[in-house]
Amino acid sequence: SGFSGVVNVTDVASFTVADPSLLTKGTFNIAAGKSISLEPTAAKTLGAATLITAGTGKLVLNASASDKVVTVPSTSNITGVANIELTRGQLKITGANELSTSAVITTAASNSTLDIDASQSIATLTHSGAMDIASGVTLTQTGAAASVIAGTITGAGTYTFNDNTSAMAVTWGSDVSGFSGVVNVTDVASFTV
């Protein structure tokens, strides 16, 4: 029936997983300053294991090529991951609210894609890669930290900036020529284009 215990990633800089579909059970605790790196060489679906980060601990997608997709379905359990870094590959979120509301997500230029196919609420996005927000889907950003949105955005969904503290400063420099959706700026300190 597979592993169902606890793995604490504390004394190794990076814990590498070549096949994310094998993370089906158990709990993986990622300590501050450490990471679990998903490094698939083919399309994979993340399993149902529980992934949790502490402090600056992070989940990294570093696939073998930019067209390799890791799908995060509703059966995945990454709501305990506060830091996600997309270095290379595509992270396709198909389960609603799979991302933590405190998630800080970073996408790298030209090699990474954040594909939002189900509504999510996150804290902060620093975006220089590609992002697609599907029709009928909303990505809501609520964190107070400054955010630079500089990559490309496509799709027909809704991107909402709503920081209840009115402290968020957004710098918007995205290529939105392929985006036919809606951008809502409802409660931020500044929004600079």
C-alpha positions in Angstrom: 0.0 0.0 0.0 3.0 2.3 0.0 4.8 4.6 2.4 2.5 6.4 4.9 4.9 7.8 7.4 6.7 11.2 7.8 9.7 12.5 6.0 11.5 15.5 7.5 13.7 17.4 5.1 16.0 19.1 7.5 19.7 18.3 6.8 19.9 18.2 3.1 19.7 21.3 0.9 17.3 19.7 -1.6 15.2 16.6 -1.7 14.7 15.6 -5.3 11.6 13.8 -6.6 11.9 12.6 -10.3 8.3 11.2 -10.3 5.9 13.4 -8.4 3.1 10.8 -9.0 4.9 8.6 -6.5 4.1 11.0 -3.6 0.9 9.2 -2.8 0.9 9.0 1.0 2.6 10.3 4.1 3.7 13.7 5.1 6.8 15.6 3.8 7.9 18.4 6.1 10.3 20.9 4.4 12.4 22.8 6.9 13.3 26.5 6.6 16.0 27.0 3.9 15.4 23.5 2.4 13.4 22.4 -0.6 11.7 19.5 -2.3 12.4 19.7 -6.0 10.1 18.1 -8.5 12.2 17.1 -11.5 10.1 15.1 -13.9 11.2 14.1 -17.4 7.6 13.5 -18.6 4.1 14.8 -17.7 3.1 13.7 -14.2 0.2 14.2 -11.7 1.2 15.0 -8.1 0.1 12.4 -5.7 -1.9 12.8 -2.5 1.0 13.0 0.0 0.9 16.0 2.3 3.6 18.6 1.7 4.3 21.2 4.3 6.9 24.0 4.4 8.3 25.9 7.4 9.7 29.4 7.1 11.7 29.8 3.8 11.3 26.1 2.9 9.9 25.6 -0.6 8.5 23.4 -3.2 10.4 23.8 -6.5 9.4 22.7 -10.0 12.6 22.1 -12.1 11.5 19.8 -14.8 13.8 18.5 -17.5 12.2 20.8 -20.1 9.8 23.8 -20.1 7.0 21.7 -21.7 6.9 19.1 -19.0 3.7 19.4 -17.0 3.0 18.6 -13.3 -0.7 18.6 -12.6 -2.0 19.4 -9.1 -5.5 17.8 -8.9 -8.0 18.2 -6.1 -6.6 15.0 -4.5 -3.2 16.7 -3.9 -2.4 18.2 -0.6 -0.1 21.2 -0.9 -2.1 23.8 1.1 0.7 23.7 3.7 3.2 24.9 1.2 4.0 28.6 1.6 6.7 29.0 -1.0 6.6 27.7 -4.5 9.3 28.3 -7.1 8.8 27.5 -10.8 12.3 27.2 -12.4 11.5 25.1 -15.4 8.3 23.3 -16.5 4.5 23.8 -16.2 2.6 23.7 -12.9 -1.1 23.0 -13.8 -3.5 23.6 -11.0 -6.8 21.7 -11.6 -8.1 21.4 -8.1 -9.9 24.5 -6.6 -8.1 26.1 -3.6 -5.1 23.7 -3.8 -2.7 26.5 -3.2 -2.2 28.0 0.2 -3.8 31.4 0.8 -0.4 32.4 2.2 1.5 31.0 -0.8 4.4 33.1 -2.3 4.9 32.0 -5.9 7.8 32.9 -8.1 8.0 32.0 -11.8 11.2 32.2 -13.8 11.5 34.0 -17.1 10.8 32.0 -20.3 11.2 28.5 -18.8 8.1 28.2 -16.5 4.3 28.3 -16.7 1.7 28.6 -14.0 -1.5 27.2 -15.4 -4.5 28.1 -13.3 -7.5 25.9 -14.3 -9.4 26.2 -11.0 -9.9 29.2 -8.7 -7.2 29.9 -6.2 -6.3 32.6 -3.6 -2.6 33.2 -2.9 -0.6 35.8 -1.0 2.0 37.0 -3.5 3.1 36.3 -7.1 6.4 37.4 -8.6 5.9 36.6 -12.2 8.4 36.7 -15.1 7.4 33.4 -16.8 4.1 32.5 -18.4 0.7 32.3 -16.8 -2.7 31.1 -18.1 -5.9 31.7 -16.2 -8.8 29.6 -17.6 -12.2 31.0 -18.5 -14.5 31.0 -15.5 -11.6 30.8 -13.1 -10.3 33.5 -10.6 -6.8 34.0 -9.3 -7.0 36.2 -6.2 -3.8 37.8 -4.7 -4.3 39.1 -1.2 -0.8 39.5 0.4 0.6 42.9 1.5 4.0 42.3 0.0 5.1 44.1 -3.2 4.5 42.1 -6.4 6.1 42.4 -9.8 4.0 40.9 -12.6 6.3 41.0 -15.7 5.8 37.8 -17.7 3.1 36.9 -20.2 -0.6 36.3 -19.2 -3.0 34.4 -21.4 -6.5 33.0 -20.9 -10.0 34.4 -20.3 -10.2 34.2 -16.5 -10.1 36.8 -13.8 -7.1 38.1 -11.9 -8.0 40.0 -8.7 -5.7 42.0 -6.5 -7.4 42.5 -3.1 -5.2 43.3 -0.1 -7.4 44.2 2.9 -4.6 46.2 4.5 -4.2 48.4 1.4 -0.4 47.8 1.6 0.2 45.8 -1.6 2.2 47.6 -4.3 1.8 46.0 -7.8 4.1 46.7 -10.7 2.4 45.5 -13.9 4.6 45.0 -17.0 3.0 41.8 -18.4 2.4 41.0 -22.0 -1.4 40.5 -21.9 -1.9 40.4 -25.7 -3.3 36.8 -25.3 -5.4 37.6 -22.2 -9.1 38.3 -22.8 -10.1 38.1 -19.1 -10.6 40.7 -16.4 -8.2 42.3 -14.0 -9.8 43.6 -10.7 -7.8 46.0 -8.6 -10.0 46.4 -5.5 -7.8 47.3 -2.5 -4.1 48.0 -3.0 -1.6 50.7 -2.1 -0.5 51.2 -5.7 -0.8 49.7 -9.1 1.9 50.8 -11.6 1.8 50.0 -15.3 
